[in-house]
């Protein structure tokens, strides 16, 4: 959890404070999602978008959260294009 929390802080998906005791993490507090964190969750909130995004991402051996967010955005864009007839 500590490693993931630190990476999410670095990627600007969450606001959090990490407390160290020497060279080790002693405690951490997650206070909120950032704008980017909310955008990611909004992109994958719809179950159909999430399923399609996971299907696309599963074709690759490794996919970052930012890439998964991009995939979800593109899935949503395709759904919108179909709805408005493009």
PyMOL commands that set and color helices and strands:
alter all, ss='L'
color gray80, all
select helices_A, chain A and resi 2-10+35-44+47-57+65-84
alter helices_A, ss='H'
color red, helices_A
select strands_A, chain A and resi 14-21+24-33
alter strands_A, ss='S'
color yellow, strands_A
deselect
rebuild
show_as cartoon
